[in-house]
Amino acid sequence: MESYKHFKLAAYVYAYYIHTATDADIQKAIDYYKHYVHLDKVYIENHRGLVDISVERLRQVKELFERNGIETSGGITSTVLVNGERKPSYYDTFCYTDPAHRERYVQIVRDIASVFDEIILDDFFFTSCTCEMCIQAKGKHSWKDYRLHMMEDFAHVIVDEAKRVNPKVNFIIKYPNWYESYQECGYNPGKQKDIFDMVYTGTETRDPQYSAQHLQRYLSYSIIRLMENTAPGRNGGGWIDPFGSTANMNFYLQQADMTMLAKAKELMLFNFSVMENTALLPALGHELIRMDQVLGKLGNPIGVAAWEPFDGDGEDQLYNYLGMGGIAVEPSPYFDETAPVVLFTESTACDPTAMNKLEAYLRRGGNAVVTTGFFRQNYDNGMKDLTSVRLTHRHVLCDEYMISHYNYRENAFCKGHEKLLFEILSYKTNATCPDVGLIAGEHTFPLMTEDSYGKGRLFILNVPENFADLYKLPREVWQGIAKHISMGQRVYMAGEGRHSFLAYDNNTYAIQSYNPMQDTVNIIVRGECKGLRNLETGAEYTERIALSLPSHMADATTVIPEPPEFSFPVPMAGGSLMFFEVIGADASGAIEDSYLHTNPYEG
C-alpha cells in the first residue's frame, strides 16, 4: 500500500508483547498490517511494569521491522516495582524522590538510548506518590508545586543521560489526554517542552459517559491544537487506542479523524498487537485513505482563542463541551492579544496576569467571552469594574430562552427539551445587556450578557452547573452564543448539541455529528455568497435564509456594523463527517471586520 501524503502512521509495540512474541508472530502481524494500512513506523518498548526487554532482543526486533521497510524508535512506560516494595502511587508510577527509583529509571534510559536514535515516553511520566520520602521532601509545599519542580528536574536528568549515551537521540515526551490535571501529577509542559526535543499528544477520547474522565470527543481535535501551540512545529503526533470504543466502531474512527483534522503529523496506534486482533484495522485503513484525500484541501485550523495557561485548573473540559456544541476552538497556553475574540475560563484565572490582560485587551478594542468560572475567580479582583453583573449564589431551573442581542431590535423565543440548572446572575438594566436570557415563570435571568468597555465588548457566558447540559440547549441558543464567540470567522454553526464544527483559514470547514440519528444543522455565512459545496461529492447547498440585519434599538442613534448573514440548512446523517467550502460572491475574500472593534456608544 502506498504511503500517505499528509501524515504518517505509527504503532506502539509494547514490552508485554515483545516479551512473549516470536519473530514469526511479529512477522505475521506485520503482514496483517500491510494488507490494510501503510505502517510507516513503530515505537518499540523496552520497559513496562515488571517487564524489561534486553538490549539484544531490542536489536533483533528493530532489525525485523526495518527489513519490512518500517522505521523504528524506542519507547518507555514509567511504571515499576523496585526492590519488591510497592509505593503508594496510582499505576505504580516511579517515585522520583527515591534514589533507587531514579537510578532504575536512568538505567532503562541508558539501555534504550544505546539501541534507538529516538525515544518516546508513554503517558506515565508522572507521579502521585505519597510515600514517606515524598511527604518529608515536600515539606510545606503543595503537592502540585513539589511535583512540578521535581519532574522538571528529573526530565533534565534523563534527557542528559540519553544524549550522553547517544548524542543523536531525539527524546519525546508524550502528554496524556487529561490536560486539566497535569500540574497535580507533575506534568510540566511549560518547562518540559524546552527540555525534551519534541512532545507528543494523547488523543484517546473513548466513551465520555461511562468513564471517570468525562473526556469529550472534541478533545481528540483540541488537544492537538493545544500542544501545537505549546511547542510549534515540535508536536510529533496524536495517539489513539480502541479501549472504550467496543460498543461502536465509529467512536474509534472519530478519534483518528479528529486527530488528523487537527493537522497532527503522525497517528499513533496503541497498540501493535491489540490492533491485529480486531476488525478496527480494516475500517481504519479505509478511513485513512479518505482523510489523506481531504486533508490536502484544508488550510490551517482556526477558532476562538481559548487561553489555557500552563498549570491552569478549573472548569475542566469546558471548551471541549463548547466544541461539542459547534464552537470552533483554538486553545493555547499563551494569550493572543491580536485575536478578535478570546475565551477566558476558570483555568485562565490561574494566570496572575489574566485580569490585567483582560482589561487592557478590552480597552484596545478586543472582544472577550468570560465564563462564570473566570468571573467568580476574579469577582473581587476587578471584574466588578467591567460590568454591572453580580453573582447571587442562587440557582434556577429553566427550559425557556430569549435571544435579544444588543444590536437588534427584535427578540426571539424558544423552548428547550428539559429544565437546566443555572446560577442566577443579576445585572442593571441599560448598564448591561442580556443578549441571551433564561425565562422562569414571570422572571428572566441572563445566560449571556454584553457590556461595552473602552473600545471593546465583554460577554459573560453563564454555563449550566452540569456542563453536559449544554448539549440540551436549543439550536437558537447555540446560534445566539456562537454569533459572538465566532466573531472574526467567516462561518459559524447553529445546531443541537453533539456536533463539532471545524474551521480552516482557506475557507474550508468540517462538521462532525456525534448523534445516532439524522438531523439538520444551520451553517451561517457572513457576507454575500451563493451557497456551500461538499468538498468530496461536489453537492451544493443553495437554499438560504437571510438573517436579520442590525437595527436601531428604540431611540439609539447607532448600530454596530455587521456584514449580512445567510443561514444554510445542511442535513447530517447520524455519526457522519462532512467537508465543505463557501461558493459564490466573495467566497474567498475576507469579511470586513471593522465592526469587531467598534464601540457601541461612539457615534
DOMAR-467881 format. One record per residue (C-alpha): residue in three letters; x, y, z. Coordinates in steps of 0.05 Angstrom, whole numbers, padded with zeros to 5 digits, always signed. Example, Ala and Ser with C-alpha at 12.3 -4.5 7.8 and 13.67 -1.06 7.14 Angstrom:
<sites>
ALA+00246-00090+00156
SER+00273-00021+00143
</sites>
This chain:
<sites>
MET+00000+00000+00000
GLU+00025+00070-00017
SER+00047+00117+00037
TYR+00001+00173+00059
LYS+00016+00243+00033
HIS-00007+00285+00092
PHE+00013+00244+00154
LYS+00050+00183+00177
LEU+00020+00122+00211
ALA+00056+00091+00271
ALA+00043+00036+00321
TYR+00068+00026+00392
VAL+00098-00043+00405
TYR+00094-00052+00480
ALA+00140-00094+00523
TYR+00089-00146+00545
TYR+00081-00167+00472
ILE+00155-00169+00456
HIS+00167-00209+00520
THR+00128-00268+00492
ALA+00124-00258+00416
THR+00170-00297+00369
ASP+00197-00267+00305
ALA+00145-00308+00267
ASP+00090-00277+00309
ILE+00115-00207+00295
GLN+00122-00221+00220
LYS+00051-00248+00217
ALA+00026-00184+00249
ILE+00067-00141+00201
ASP+00036-00178+00142
TYR-00033-00165+00171
TYR-00019-00091+00175
LYS+00007-00088+00104
HIS-00059-00115+00079
TYR-00099-00056+00106
VAL-00054+00004+00121
HIS+00014+00034+00105
LEU+00053+00029+00170
ASP+00110+00079+00169
LYS+00139+00070+00238
VAL+00138+00032+00303
TYR+00160+00052+00373
ILE+00189-00010+00408
GLU+00184-00010+00483
ASN+00239-00036+00529
HIS+00205-00028+00596
ARG+00134-00031+00625
GLY+00116-00051+00696
LEU+00152-00116+00712
VAL+00177-00129+00642
ASP+00245-00109+00614
ILE+00268-00126+00544
SER+00342-00139+00536
VAL+00385-00096+00491
GLU+00399-00157+00448
ARG+00325-00172+00438
LEU+00310-00099+00423
ARG+00362-00101+00367
GLN+00332-00164+00338
VAL+00261-00135+00337
LYS+00287-00069+00309
GLU+00321-00106+00252
LEU+00259-00147+00237
PHE+00215-00085+00228
GLU+00267-00048+00188
ARG+00274-00108+00140
ASN+00200-00096+00126
GLY+00213-00023+00109
ILE+00186+00004+00175
GLU+00222+00058+00214
THR+00238+00043+00287
SER+00242+00084+00351
GLY+00244+00065+00424
GLY+00192+00073+00479
ILE+00188+00071+00555
THR+00129+00064+00602
SER+00144+00093+00670
THR+00113+00040+00716
VAL+00156-00004+00761
LEU+00166-00045+00824
VAL+00235-00032+00854
ASN+00264-00079+00907
GLY+00196-00112+00915
GLU+00167-00052+00951
ARG+00101-00022+00928
LYS+00096+00053+00931
PRO+00030+00090+00945
SER+00022+00115+00874
TYR-00031+00104+00821
TYR-00010+00055+00766
ASP+00055+00042+00805
THR+00090+00100+00772
PHE+00161+00114+00793
CYS+00176+00152+00857
TYR+00223+00207+00834
THR+00242+00224+00906
ASP+00271+00155+00919
PRO+00344+00149+00895
ALA+00333+00074+00880
HIS+00275+00091+00833
ARG+00314+00146+00799
GLU+00374+00102+00787
ARG+00328+00046+00760
TYR+00298+00096+00711
VAL+00365+00122+00688
GLN+00388+00051+00672
ILE+00325+00039+00630
VAL+00342+00103+00591
ARG+00414+00082+00581
ASP+00393+00015+00552
ILE+00343+00042+00502
ALA+00387+00101+00481
SER+00441+00051+00462
VAL+00394+00019+00411
PHE+00350+00075+00382
ASP+00362+00146+00357
GLU+00292+00166+00381
ILE+00255+00152+00446
ILE+00184+00167+00467
LEU+00155+00164+00537
ASP+00086+00133+00542
ASP+00040+00176+00585
PHE+00061+00151+00654
PHE+00118+00200+00664
PHE+00082+00229+00724
THR+00077+00215+00798
SER+00023+00214+00850
CYS+00068+00180+00901
THR+00056+00198+00974
CYS+00108+00153+01007
GLU+00144+00176+01070
MET+00203+00200+01028
CYS+00157+00244+00986
ILE+00120+00271+01047
GLN+00185+00291+01080
ALA+00214+00322+01017
LYS+00151+00361+01001
GLY+00151+00396+01068
LYS+00104+00456+01067
HIS+00100+00460+00991
SER+00036+00438+00956
TRP+00038+00371+00920
LYS+00029+00409+00855
ASP+00089+00454+00866
TYR+00133+00399+00893
ARG+00117+00351+00835
LEU+00123+00404+00781
HIS+00193+00423+00805
MET+00215+00350+00815
MET+00191+00326+00747
GLU+00224+00386+00713
ASP+00289+00368+00748
PHE+00286+00294+00731
ALA+00269+00309+00658
HIS+00337+00343+00654
VAL+00369+00281+00685
ILE+00342+00230+00635
VAL+00349+00274+00573
ASP+00422+00290+00591
GLU+00436+00216+00603
ALA+00404+00194+00538
LYS+00445+00245+00499
ARG+00509+00224+00536
VAL+00497+00152+00512
ASN+00473+00172+00443
PRO+00485+00245+00422
LYS+00439+00236+00362
VAL+00378+00216+00404
ASN+00312+00253+00394
PHE+00276+00249+00461
ILE+00200+00257+00461
ILE+00152+00266+00519
LYS+00080+00244+00506
TYR+00027+00283+00544
PRO-00037+00246+00561
ASN-00109+00266+00547
TRP-00122+00292+00618
TYR-00092+00361+00607
GLU-00133+00393+00663
SER-00097+00351+00715
TYR-00025+00355+00691
GLN+00000+00401+00747
GLU-00024+00357+00804
CYS+00018+00298+00779
GLY+00079+00335+00757
TYR+00069+00341+00682
ASN+00102+00407+00666
PRO+00095+00424+00592
GLY+00112+00497+00606
LYS+00183+00476+00624
GLN+00189+00406+00595
LYS+00175+00430+00524
ASP+00244+00463+00526
ILE+00278+00403+00558
PHE+00254+00348+00511
ASP+00266+00352+00436
MET+00193+00342+00419
VAL+00124+00330+00450
TYR+00070+00280+00431
THR-00004+00282+00446
GLY-00055+00233+00474
THR-00120+00240+00435
GLU-00157+00180+00464
THR-00228+00202+00478
ARG-00264+00135+00483
ASP-00331+00137+00520
PRO-00348+00205+00550
GLN-00406+00178+00592
TYR-00385+00115+00627
SER-00316+00138+00646
ALA-00288+00176+00706
GLN-00250+00223+00659
HIS-00311+00252+00623
LEU-00267+00266+00562
GLN-00308+00298+00507
ARG-00294+00273+00436
TYR-00276+00343+00412
LEU-00214+00335+00456
SER-00183+00290+00401
TYR-00180+00354+00360
SER-00170+00408+00412
ILE-00112+00376+00450
ILE-00072+00371+00386
ARG-00084+00445+00375
LEU-00064+00460+00447
MET+00002+00422+00440
GLU+00016+00451+00371
ASN+00010+00520+00403
THR+00052+00497+00463
ALA+00111+00473+00421
PRO+00101+00499+00350
GLY+00129+00451+00298
ARG+00151+00401+00351
ASN+00087+00362+00365
GLY+00102+00294+00337
GLY+00030+00269+00331
GLY-00032+00242+00364
TRP-00041+00175+00399
ILE-00106+00135+00399
ASP-00129+00068+00426
PRO-00190+00023+00417
PHE-00209+00018+00490
GLY-00278+00044+00508
SER-00298+00041+00435
THR-00321-00031+00431
ALA-00395-00013+00433
ASN-00389+00030+00370
MET-00333+00026+00319
ASN-00348+00098+00299
PHE-00323+00121+00367
TYR-00254+00094+00348
LEU-00253+00123+00278
GLN-00275+00191+00304
GLN-00213+00193+00348
ALA-00170+00183+00286
ASP-00209+00233+00244
MET-00208+00289+00295
THR-00133+00277+00308
MET-00118+00283+00233
LEU-00165+00342+00223
ALA-00125+00380+00277
LYS-00066+00371+00230
ALA-00026+00321+00270
LYS+00037+00299+00233
GLU+00030+00226+00255
LEU-00024+00180+00280
MET+00000+00130+00333
LEU-00039+00065+00344
PHE-00037+00035+00413
ASN-00020-00018+00407
PHE+00011-00060+00353
SER-00013-00128+00378
VAL-00083-00107+00401
MET-00099-00079+00332
GLU-00080-00145+00299
ASN-00137-00180+00335
THR-00195-00132+00319
ALA-00237-00112+00260
LEU-00216-00040+00272
LEU-00154-00040+00228
PRO-00191-00054+00162
ALA-00242+00001+00178
LEU-00186+00049+00198
GLY-00148+00034+00134
HIS-00208+00056+00093
GLU-00218+00119+00135
LEU-00144+00139+00130
ILE-00148+00138+00054
ARG-00207+00186+00058
MET-00171+00231+00107
ASP-00109+00233+00064
GLN-00150+00256+00004
VAL-00187+00311+00041
LEU-00131+00338+00085
GLY-00096+00368+00025
LYS-00157+00413+00014
LEU-00159+00440+00085
GLY-00118+00500+00108
ASN-00094+00516+00178
PRO-00143+00507+00236
ILE-00175+00570+00265
GLY-00224+00584+00321
VAL-00238+00626+00382
ALA-00173+00637+00420
ALA-00183+00597+00484
TRP-00130+00617+00534
GLU-00109+00555+00574
PRO-00047+00575+00614
PHE+00005+00525+00635
ASP-00017+00492+00701
GLY-00087+00520+00693
ASP-00142+00489+00735
GLY-00218+00497+00736
GLU-00280+00485+00692
ASP-00249+00420+00668
GLN-00261+00406+00594
LEU-00307+00466+00587
TYR-00281+00489+00520
ASN-00288+00417+00495
TYR-00361+00418+00515
LEU-00367+00482+00475
GLY-00331+00448+00418
MET-00384+00393+00421
GLY-00436+00447+00412
GLY-00408+00472+00346
ILE-00359+00525+00371
ALA-00292+00524+00334
VAL-00238+00530+00388
GLU-00163+00543+00383
PRO-00133+00532+00452
SER-00065+00558+00471
PRO-00024+00568+00535
TYR-00009+00638+00511
PHE-00053+00699+00510
ASP-00065+00724+00438
GLU-00076+00798+00444
THR-00087+00804+00369
ALA-00145+00754+00367
PRO-00214+00784+00351
VAL-00244+00743+00407
VAL-00211+00710+00468
LEU-00245+00659+00514
PHE-00228+00666+00588
THR-00248+00605+00631
GLU-00235+00589+00703
SER-00169+00556+00681
THR-00148+00623+00652
ALA-00157+00655+00720
CYS-00097+00614+00745
ASP-00051+00662+00708
PRO-00038+00720+00756
THR-00035+00769+00697
ALA-00102+00748+00668
MET-00145+00804+00697
ASN-00096+00859+00676
LYS-00091+00830+00606
LEU-00167+00824+00600
GLU-00177+00897+00619
ALA-00123+00923+00572
TYR-00149+00878+00515
LEU-00219+00906+00522
ARG-00196+00978+00524
ARG-00157+00967+00459
GLY-00219+00941+00425
GLY-00218+00866+00437
ASN-00278+00822+00447
ALA-00274+00777+00508
VAL-00321+00719+00527
VAL-00314+00706+00601
THR-00345+00644+00634
THR-00378+00645+00702
GLY-00318+00607+00729
PHE-00269+00662+00709
PHE-00319+00715+00732
ARG-00324+00682+00801
GLN-00249+00675+00810
ASN-00238+00749+00794
TYR-00303+00775+00824
ASP-00267+00819+00874
ASN-00205+00827+00832
GLY-00231+00877+00780
MET-00290+00842+00746
LYS-00340+00886+00783
ASP-00308+00947+00749
LEU-00321+00918+00679
THR-00395+00901+00686
SER-00458+00910+00728
VAL-00467+00834+00730
ARG-00464+00805+00800
LEU-00465+00735+00830
THR-00525+00718+00873
HIS-00507+00646+00895
ARG-00579+00627+00880
HIS-00598+00579+00825
VAL-00656+00570+00777
LEU-00684+00514+00732
CYS-00702+00538+00662
ASP-00726+00510+00596
GLU-00746+00574+00560
TYR-00699+00623+00529
MET-00699+00693+00498
ILE-00648+00718+00447
SER-00644+00794+00447
HIS-00576+00816+00421
TYR-00558+00887+00437
ASN-00550+00905+00363
TYR-00620+00883+00342
ARG-00690+00909+00353
GLU-00729+00844+00355
ASN-00727+00787+00406
ALA-00732+00712+00392
PHE-00760+00659+00439
CYS-00750+00584+00442
LYS-00762+00525+00488
GLY-00713+00471+00507
HIS-00723+00396+00518
GLU-00718+00398+00594
LYS-00703+00445+00651
LEU-00630+00460+00663
LEU-00597+00488+00726
PHE-00560+00555+00722
GLU-00533+00603+00774
ILE-00575+00667+00777
LEU-00536+00727+00754
SER-00563+00797+00768
TYR-00549+00858+00726
LYS-00570+00930+00719
THR-00617+00948+00662
ASN-00585+00993+00609
ALA-00517+00985+00641
THR-00511+00913+00616
CYS-00550+00878+00560
PRO-00575+00806+00568
ASP-00561+00781+00497
VAL-00587+00711+00513
GLY-00635+00703+00571
LEU-00666+00649+00614
ILE-00741+00651+00627
ALA-00770+00622+00691
GLY-00843+00640+00702
GLU-00850+00715+00705
HIS-00776+00725+00715
THR-00715+00728+00669
PHE-00641+00717+00682
PRO-00581+00723+00636
LEU-00547+00666+00601
MET-00501+00712+00561
THR-00491+00786+00576
GLU-00457+00841+00538
ASP-00421+00903+00563
SER-00381+00956+00527
TYR-00314+00974+00558
GLY-00266+01023+00526
LYS-00265+01004+00452
GLY-00282+00932+00466
ARG-00340+00887+00485
LEU-00345+00840+00544
PHE-00391+00779+00543
ILE-00404+00737+00605
LEU-00426+00665+00590
ASN-00468+00633+00645
VAL-00453+00559+00636
PRO-00501+00508+00668
GLU-00480+00474+00733
ASN-00471+00409+00694
PHE-00431+00425+00631
ALA-00463+00365+00595
ASP-00529+00403+00598
LEU-00500+00449+00545
TYR-00519+00395+00495
LYS-00592+00404+00514
LEU-00594+00477+00494
PRO-00638+00492+00433
ARG-00604+00510+00368
GLU-00629+00582+00374
VAL-00589+00590+00438
TRP-00527+00558+00407
GLN-00534+00607+00350
GLY-00540+00665+00398
ILE-00476+00644+00433
ALA-00438+00626+00371
LYS-00454+00693+00337
HIS-00410+00729+00387
ILE-00358+00677+00404
SER-00343+00666+00330
MET-00331+00739+00312
GLY-00274+00745+00263
GLN-00292+00679+00229
ARG-00328+00677+00162
VAL-00373+00619+00181
TYR-00406+00593+00244
MET-00455+00538+00261
ALA-00521+00531+00297
GLY-00549+00463+00315
GLU-00569+00418+00372
GLY-00511+00396+00416
ARG-00463+00340+00399
HIS-00438+00369+00334
SER-00367+00394+00323
PHE-00352+00450+00274
LEU-00281+00457+00249
ALA-00257+00518+00211
TYR-00195+00529+00168
ASP-00162+00592+00143
ASN-00173+00576+00069
ASN-00249+00580+00073
THR-00259+00505+00083
TYR-00298+00473+00140
ALA-00318+00407+00171
ILE-00378+00384+00212
GLN-00376+00321+00254
SER-00441+00293+00281
TYR-00440+00250+00344
ASN-00514+00237+00344
PRO-00542+00169+00327
MET-00598+00196+00282
GLN-00603+00243+00223
ASP-00613+00316+00238
THR-00601+00385+00208
VAL-00552+00439+00226
ASN-00551+00511+00202
ILE-00488+00538+00172
ILE-00486+00613+00177
VAL-00442+00652+00129
ARG-00422+00724+00139
GLY-00422+00763+00074
GLU-00453+00750+00006
CYS-00447+00680-00023
LYS-00486+00631-00066
GLY-00482+00571-00022
LEU-00439+00514+00003
ARG-00404+00458-00035
ASN-00387+00389-00008
LEU-00312+00380-00018
GLU-00319+00305-00030
THR-00382+00297-00071
GLY-00390+00365-00103
ALA-00462+00370-00079
GLU-00485+00442-00068
TYR-00530+00472-00015
THR-00561+00536-00042
GLU-00625+00542-00001
ARG-00612+00601+00044
ILE-00646+00645+00094
ALA-00625+00718+00101
LEU-00619+00733+00175
SER-00639+00799+00206
LEU-00593+00858+00198
PRO-00573+00904+00256
SER-00625+00956+00273
HIS-00630+01016+00318
MET-00657+00998+00387
ALA-00711+01047+00409
ASP-00681+01117+00410
ALA-00609+01095+00397
THR-00573+01132+00342
THR-00522+01080+00320
VAL-00514+01006+00307
ILE-00450+00965+00307
PRO-00433+00950+00234
GLU-00442+00877+00215
PRO-00440+00841+00148
PRO-00504+00808+00124
GLU-00512+00736+00148
PHE-00543+00677+00110
SER-00564+00611+00141
PHE-00559+00546+00101
PRO-00594+00484+00128
VAL-00550+00422+00120
PRO-00576+00352+00134
MET-00527+00307+00172
ALA-00532+00232+00177
GLY-00521+00203+00246
GLY-00447+00198+00263
SER-00426+00228+00196
LEU-00369+00275+00177
MET-00377+00326+00122
PHE-00329+00376+00089
PHE-00350+00438+00052
GLU-00329+00506+00024
VAL-00367+00571+00013
ILE-00382+00585-00061
GLY-00404+00646-00100
ALA-00394+00720-00089
ASP-00338+00739-00041
ALA-00329+00665-00025
SER-00254+00671-00016
GLY-00249+00742+00008
ALA-00241+00766+00079
ILE-00301+00798+00111
GLU-00298+00869+00136
ASP-00281+00862+00209
SER-00283+00935+00229
TYR-00347+00922+00266
LEU-00309+00878+00314
HIS-00274+00937+00346
THR-00329+00989+00344
ASN-00352+01019+00410
PRO-00429+01016+00410
TYR-00431+01083+00446
GLU-00389+01121+00395
GLY-00425+01158+00340
</sites>
